[in-house]
Amino acid sequence: MVTVSPTNKTANYPPGPKSHPLLGILPDYAADPIGFMSRSAKDYGDIVLWKGPAFSVYQLNHPDYIEEVLVKKNSQFKKHQTFQILQRIWGNGLLVSEGEFWQRQRRLMQPAFHRERIFSYGEVMVDYTKRMLKNWHEGESRDIHEDMMHLTLEVVAKTLFGTELIAEVKQVEKAMQVSIEYFETRNSNMLLYFLPDWVPIPLNLRYQKAVQQFDNLIYRIIQQKRESAEDAGDLLSMLLHIQDEDGTSMSDKQIRDELITLLIAGHETTALALSWTWYLLSQHPDIEQKLQTELQTVLAGRTPTFADLPKLIYTERVITEVMRLYPPVWAMSRQVVEDCEVAGYPLRAGDGIVMSQWVMHRDPRYFDQPEIFNPDRWENDLAKKLPTFAYFPFAGGPRICIGQSFAKMEAVLILATIAQNFQLTLVPNQEIVPWPAFTLRPKYGVKMLINHR
């Protein structure tokens, strides 16, 4: 990667790829977002300007510059307007809310993610995994990505909402798929980007139906919980009973927005990390064997519990390394709120900022042989030696993912539970394609053969 010093700048703009007079860089970006961002970083350095007819976006490719935006000057930036594409589904939940309202919501929800409470969720994670495995049969082929999405969705529903979602899983999955395809289509098409979602074209109508399905489900769960008046210790019970210092409670609409945010974000990250884990392990039998050795040594055939987590060191390193190579959140964006300076360059209000975990996690300045899957690289406290934003799968700063401890524990426990019982082998002659939509999904799934150990 090239390092460009701000002292070399021309006309106070960083270098960047040539753009189309009308469409800017959009055609190149839309064709291959990950490839475009990786090439931009390699060719133009630590800060890159994407110029368009109506916008300027700065791609940041250095940990210090990313820290400026997410930590040191975070009040001068807000979530990018691309998030508004999914405003109808997200509402004003933690992912997209801003300012004092976001601070209040985060404060109210934080207790649900305290360490002690998260540990209590471990038993549910393992039990639900064992329940899923009862439906796996020797020699069958399964889409492991679909299985992981189903499993983590059920876990989130049970641990955070205190409800079972077995019957609704496929409906929720379909609604999520429609929403992500909707985001991808609008985000990569200039004509559709600015089109309001109420215009009755087929794309918008499908999306509105998906949102309605989510609303029906979530409001029904809220209503049932209100009628029971029972505090089961889950997040939803807490949100229904909690009051702020001034005595105000959260409305059903606010609760709905937070539940949908956690339902989608809370299961997708772990499911994707696990999907990519099975794919990578099937390609690296030496790493899979090393994982097996640890599981046999630590667990000796018994079911893992949260008490085993400190000893499942290599298992955790596998997950850490998977999220380096295939970060579920592969890029983040912000918008400049007020004129400011980043990396020595003046930015104007309205300018965009983009920071890519995919690009940073594969930067050879911070990771030796960055394209190689090697969990051992995390030995000797590599994470503590790296700049904070050389590796940031859960973002960072004040808006770091509220559920990162939940997601990491879930990934390790599910991986350990499945791997000690089954060996998963990639079905030959299938195309495994990373699809950089809202998250980094395997576009056509990951089909694997199941064999008992």
C-alpha positions in Angstrom: 0.0 0.0 0.0 1.2 3.5 -0.9 1.5 6.1 1.9 0.7 9.6 0.7 1.8 12.4 2.9 -0.6 15.4 3.2 2.4 17.6 2.2 2.3 16.1 -1.3 -1.3 17.0 -1.9 -2.4 18.9 -5.0 -5.0 21.7 -4.8 -5.8 20.5 -1.2 -7.4 17.3 -2.5 -5.9 13.8 -2.0 -5.4 11.6 -5.0 -8.0 9.3 -6.3 -9.4 7.3 -9.3 -10.6 9.0 -12.4 -14.4 9.5 -12.5 -17.0 9.6 -15.1 -18.3 13.2 -15.8 -21.9 12.3 -15.0 -21.8 9.2 -12.8 -18.5 9.7 -11.0 -16.9 6.5 -9.7 -20.3 4.8 -9.3 -19.9 2.4 -12.3 -16.5 1.1 -11.1 -17.7 0.9 -7.5 -21.0 -0.8 -8.3 -19.2 -3.4 -10.5 -16.9 -4.6 -7.7 -17.1 -2.6 -4.4 -14.4 -4.6 -2.6 -12.1 -4.7 -5.6 -12.6 -1.0 -6.2 -11.8 -0.1 -2.6 -8.8 -2.4 -2.4 -7.3 -1.0 -5.7 -8.0 2.6 -4.5 -6.0 1.9 -1.3 -3.2 0.2 -3.1 -2.9 2.8 -5.9 -3.5 6.1 -4.1 -2.6 5.6 -0.4 -3.9 6.3 3.0 -6.6 8.8 2.0 -8.4 8.6 -1.4 -10.9 11.0 -3.0 -13.8 9.5 -4.8 -15.1 12.4 -6.9 -18.7 12.6 -8.3 -20.8 15.2 -9.9 -22.8 15.8 -6.7 -20.7 14.3 -4.0 -17.2 13.9 -2.6 -16.3 10.8 -0.6 -13.0 10.2 1.2 -11.8 6.7 1.6 -9.6 6.3 4.7 -7.0 3.6 4.7 -4.9 4.3 7.8 -5.8 3.4 11.4 -5.0 6.9 12.7 -7.3 8.6 10.2 -10.1 6.2 11.0 -9.6 6.9 14.7 -9.9 10.6 14.0 -13.4 10.0 12.6 -14.7 7.3 14.9 -13.2 8.6 18.2 -11.3 11.9 18.3 -13.7 13.9 16.2 -16.7 11.6 16.3 -19.1 14.5 17.1 -18.3 16.1 13.7 -19.7 13.1 11.8 -23.0 11.3 11.6 -24.2 8.1 10.0 -24.1 8.4 6.2 -27.3 9.1 4.3 -27.1 5.7 2.7 -28.6 4.4 6.0 -31.7 6.3 5.1 -32.3 3.7 2.3 -33.4 1.3 5.0 -35.0 3.9 7.3 -38.4 2.2 7.0 -37.1 -1.0 8.5 -34.5 0.3 11.0 -36.7 3.1 12.3 -34.6 5.0 14.8 -32.9 2.1 16.5 -29.3 2.1 17.9 -27.7 1.5 14.5 -29.0 4.7 12.9 -30.1 7.1 15.7 -28.0 10.1 16.6 -27.1 12.6 19.3 -28.8 12.7 22.7 -31.5 10.2 21.7 -28.9 7.6 20.7 -27.1 8.2 24.0 -30.3 7.7 26.0 -31.2 4.5 24.1 -27.7 3.1 24.5 -27.7 3.8 28.2 -31.0 2.1 28.7 -30.0 -1.0 26.8 -26.4 -1.4 28.1 -27.4 -3.5 31.2 -28.7 -6.3 28.9 -25.2 -6.7 27.6 -23.3 -6.7 30.9 -20.8 -9.6 31.2 -22.8 -11.5 33.8 -26.0 -11.4 31.9 -24.3 -12.4 28.6 -22.7 -15.5 30.3 -26.2 -16.6 31.3 -27.1 -16.7 27.6 -24.4 -19.3 27.0 -26.6 -22.3 27.9 -29.3 -21.2 25.5 -26.7 -20.9 22.7 -25.4 -24.4 23.2 -28.8 -26.0 23.8 -30.2 -24.5 20.6 -27.2 -25.7 18.7 -27.7 -29.3 20.0 -31.4 -29.1 19.0 -30.4 -28.1 15.5 -27.8 -31.0 15.2 -30.6 -33.5 15.9 -31.8 -32.7 12.4 -28.4 -33.3 10.8 -27.9 -36.7 9.2 -24.8 -38.6 8.1 -23.7 -37.9 4.5 -26.4 -35.3 3.7 -25.6 -32.0 2.0 -26.7 -28.8 3.8 -26.5 -25.1 3.1 -24.5 -24.3 6.2 -25.0 -20.6 5.8 -28.8 -21.0 5.9 -28.4 -23.3 9.0 -26.2 -20.7 10.8 -28.7 -17.9 10.0 -31.6 -19.9 11.3 -29.7 -20.9 14.5 -28.5 -17.5 15.5 -31.9 -15.9 14.8 -33.5 -18.4 17.2 -30.8 -17.7 19.8 -31.3 -13.9 19.6 -35.1 -14.3 19.8 -34.8 -16.5 22.9 -32.0 -14.7 24.8 -33.0 -11.1 24.1 -36.8 -11.3 23.6 -37.6 -14.4 25.6 -39.6 -15.9 22.7 -39.4 -18.8 20.3 -39.1 -18.0 16.6 -39.0 -21.6 15.2 -42.1 -21.2 13.1 -41.3 -17.7 11.8 -37.6 -18.2 10.9 -38.1 -18.7 7.2 -40.4 -15.8 7.0 -37.9 -13.5 8.8 -35.1 -14.8 6.6 -37.0 -14.0 3.4 -37.9 -10.5 4.6 -34.2 -9.9 5.5 -33.1 -11.2 2.1 -35.5 -8.8 0.3 -34.3 -5.9 2.5 -30.7 -6.5 1.7 -31.3 -6.9 -2.0 -33.3 -3.7 -1.8 -30.4 -1.8 -0.2 -27.9 -3.2 -2.6 -30.0 -2.3 -5.7 -30.6 1.2 -4.6 -27.1 1.9 -3.2 -25.5 0.9 -6.6 -28.0 2.7 -8.9 -27.9 6.5 -9.1 -31.5 6.7 -10.4 -32.9 4.5 -7.7 -30.7 6.0 -4.9 -32.7 9.2 -4.7 -36.1 7.5 -5.4 -38.4 7.6 -2.3 -39.4 4.2 -1.0 -43.1 5.1 -1.3 -43.1 5.2 -5.1 -45.0 2.1 -6.1 -42.5 0.3 -8.3 -42.0 -3.5 -7.8 -38.7 -3.0 -5.9 -40.3 -0.7 -3.3 -43.5 -2.8 -3.0 -41.5 -6.0 -2.2 -39.5 -4.0 0.4 -42.7 -2.5 2.0 -44.1 -6.0 2.3 -40.9 -7.2 4.0 -41.1 -4.3 6.5 -44.8 -5.2 7.2 -43.9 -8.8 8.0 -41.2 -7.5 10.4 -43.7 -5.1 12.0 -46.4 -7.8 12.4 -44.0 -10.1 14.1 -42.3 -7.6 16.4 -45.5 -5.8 17.6 -47.1 -9.2 18.3 -44.1 -10.2 20.5 -44.3 -6.8 22.3 -48.0 -7.2 22.9 -47.7 -10.8 24.2 -44.9 -9.7 26.6 -47.0 -6.7 27.8 -50.0 -8.9 28.4 -48.0 -11.5 30.4 -46.5 -8.6 32.6 -43.7 -11.0 33.4 -40.1 -9.9 33.8 -38.2 -13.0 32.5 -34.9 -11.2 32.7 -34.6 -10.8 28.9 -33.9 -7.5 27.1 -37.5 -7.0 26.0 -38.8 -7.4 29.6 -36.3 -4.9 30.7 -37.2 -2.4 28.0 -40.9 -2.7 28.8 -40.3 -1.9 32.5 -37.4 0.5 32.4 -37.8 4.2 33.0 -35.4 7.1 32.4 -34.4 9.5 35.2 -37.4 11.7 34.3 -39.8 8.8 34.6 -40.5 8.3 30.9 -40.7 4.9 29.4 -40.0 3.7 25.9 -42.9 3.7 23.5 -43.8 0.5 21.6 -42.4 2.2 18.4 -39.1 2.8 20.1 -39.0 -0.7 21.4 -39.9 -2.0 18.0 -37.0 -0.1 16.4 -34.5 -1.5 18.9 -35.8 -5.0 18.7 -35.6 -5.1 14.9 -32.1 -3.6 15.0 -31.0 -6.3 17.4 -32.9 -9.1 15.6 -31.1 -8.3 12.3 -27.7 -7.1 13.5 -27.7 -9.4 16.5 -27.8 -12.6 14.6 -26.3 -11.7 11.2 -22.8 -11.0 12.5 -22.4 -14.3 14.2 -24.1 -16.3 11.4 -21.8 -14.8 8.8 -18.7 -15.3 10.9 -19.6 -19.0 11.3 -20.5 -19.5 7.7 -17.1 -18.2 6.6 -15.5 -20.3 9.4 -16.8 -23.6 8.0 -15.7 -22.6 4.5 -12.2 -21.8 5.6 -11.8 -24.8 7.9 -12.8 -27.1 5.0 -10.0 -25.6 3.0 -7.4 -25.9 5.8 -7.4 -29.4 7.3 -4.3 -28.7 9.4 -6.1 -25.8 11.2 -9.2 -28.0 11.6 -7.1 -30.7 13.2 -5.5 -28.2 15.6 -9.0 -27.0 16.5 -10.0 -30.6 17.2 -7.0 -31.2 19.4 -8.0 -28.3 21.6 -11.6 -29.3 21.8 -10.7 -32.9 22.8 -8.2 -31.6 25.4 -10.5 -29.0 27.0 -13.9 -30.6 26.6 -13.0 -34.3 26.5 -16.3 -35.0 24.8 -18.6 -33.0 27.1 -20.8 -30.1 26.0 -19.0 -26.7 26.2 -20.2 -24.1 28.6 -19.3 -20.4 29.1 -16.9 -21.5 31.9 -14.8 -23.2 29.1 -14.3 -20.0 27.2 -11.0 -19.0 28.8 -9.5 -22.4 27.8 -10.8 -22.4 24.2 -8.0 -20.2 23.1 -7.4 -21.6 19.7 -11.1 -21.8 19.0 -11.4 -18.1 19.7 -8.4 -17.4 17.5 -10.1 -19.2 14.6 -13.1 -16.8 14.9 -10.8 -13.8 15.3 -8.9 -14.7 12.1 -12.1 -15.5 10.1 -13.4 -12.0 11.0 -10.2 -10.5 9.8 -10.4 -12.2 6.4 -14.2 -12.0 6.0 -15.5 -9.3 8.3 -19.3 -9.4 8.4 -19.3 -5.6 8.4 -16.9 -5.1 5.5 -17.1 -1.3 5.3 -18.5 1.7 7.2 -19.6 5.2 6.2 -20.0 8.5 7.8 -21.1 12.0 6.7 -19.4 15.3 7.7 -21.7 17.4 9.9 -19.6 20.5 10.0 -16.5 21.6 8.1 -13.4 20.0 9.7 -10.0 18.5 8.8 -9.0 14.8 8.6 -5.5 13.6 7.7 -4.5 17.3 7.0 -7.2 17.8 4.4 -10.2 20.1 4.7 -13.6 18.4 4.5 -16.8 20.2 4.0 -20.2 19.5 5.6 -22.0 16.9 3.5 -18.9 15.1 2.3 -18.8 11.4 2.8 -16.3 9.2 4.6 -15.8 5.5 4.0 -13.6 3.1 6.0 -13.3 -0.6 5.0 -12.6 -3.4 7.4 -11.9 -5.6 4.4 -9.1 -3.3 3.2 -7.6 -2.6 6.6 -7.7 -6.3 7.7 -5.7 -7.2 4.6 -3.1 -4.4 4.9 0.4 -6.0 4.8 1.7 -3.2 7.0 -0.1 -4.8 9.9 -0.6 -8.4 8.9 2.1 -10.7 7.6 0.9 -12.6 4.5 -2.5 -11.0 4.9 -4.3 -13.2 2.4 -3.4 -16.4 4.3 -5.8 -17.9 6.9 -3.6 -18.3 9.9 -5.2 -18.2 13.4 -1.7 -18.6 14.9 -0.9 -15.0 14.0 -2.9 -13.9 17.0 -0.5 -15.6 19.4 1.6 -13.4 21.6 -1.1 -10.7 22.0 -1.0 -9.5 18.4 -4.3 -7.7 19.0 -2.7 -5.5 21.7 0.2 -4.6 19.5 -1.9 -3.5 16.5 -3.1 0.1 16.1 -6.8 0.1 17.3 -8.2 0.5 13.8 -6.0 -2.0 11.9 -8.5 -4.6 13.1 -12.0 -3.5 13.9 -14.7 -6.0 13.0 -17.1 -4.5 15.5 -16.4 -0.9 14.6 -15.1 1.3 17.4 -15.3 4.5 19.4 -18.5 5.4 21.3 -20.6 3.5 18.7 -18.7 0.2 19.0 -21.1 -2.7 18.6 -23.1 -3.1 21.8 -23.3 -6.8 21.3 -19.7 -7.7 20.5 -19.2 -9.8 23.6 -22.5 -11.6 22.9 -21.5 -12.3 19.3 -17.9 -13.5 20.1 -19.1 -15.9 22.9 -21.9 -17.2 20.7 -19.5 -17.9 17.7 -17.0 -19.8 19.9 -19.7 -21.9 21.7 -21.5 -22.8 18.5 -18.2 -23.6 16.7 -17.1 -25.8 19.6 -20.4 -27.6 19.9 -20.7 -28.4 16.2 -17.0 -29.2 15.5 -16.7 -31.8 18.2 -19.6 -33.7 16.7 -19.4 -33.2 13.0 -16.9 -32.7 10.2 -18.1 -30.4 7.4 -16.7 -30.9 3.9 -17.3 -28.4 1.1 -19.4 -29.7 -1.7 -17.2 -29.6 -4.8 -17.8 -27.5 -7.9 -19.8 -24.7 -6.2 -19.0 -21.0 -6.4 -18.3 -19.3 -3.1 -18.7 -15.6 -3.8 -18.4 -12.9 -1.1 -21.4 -10.6 -1.7 -20.6 -7.1 -0.2 -24.2 -5.9 0.3 -25.1 -4.4 3.7 -23.1 -7.2 5.2 -20.6 -9.7 3.6 -22.7 -12.7 2.8 -21.8 -15.8 0.7 -23.9 -14.9 -2.4 -25.0 -18.5 -3.2 -24.7 -20.0 0.2 -22.1 -22.6 1.4 -23.2 -26.2 0.7 -21.4 -28.8 2.8 -21.4 -32.5 3.4 -22.1 -33.6 7.0 -20.2 -36.5 8.6 -20.3 -37.6 12.2 -16.9 -37.6 14.0 
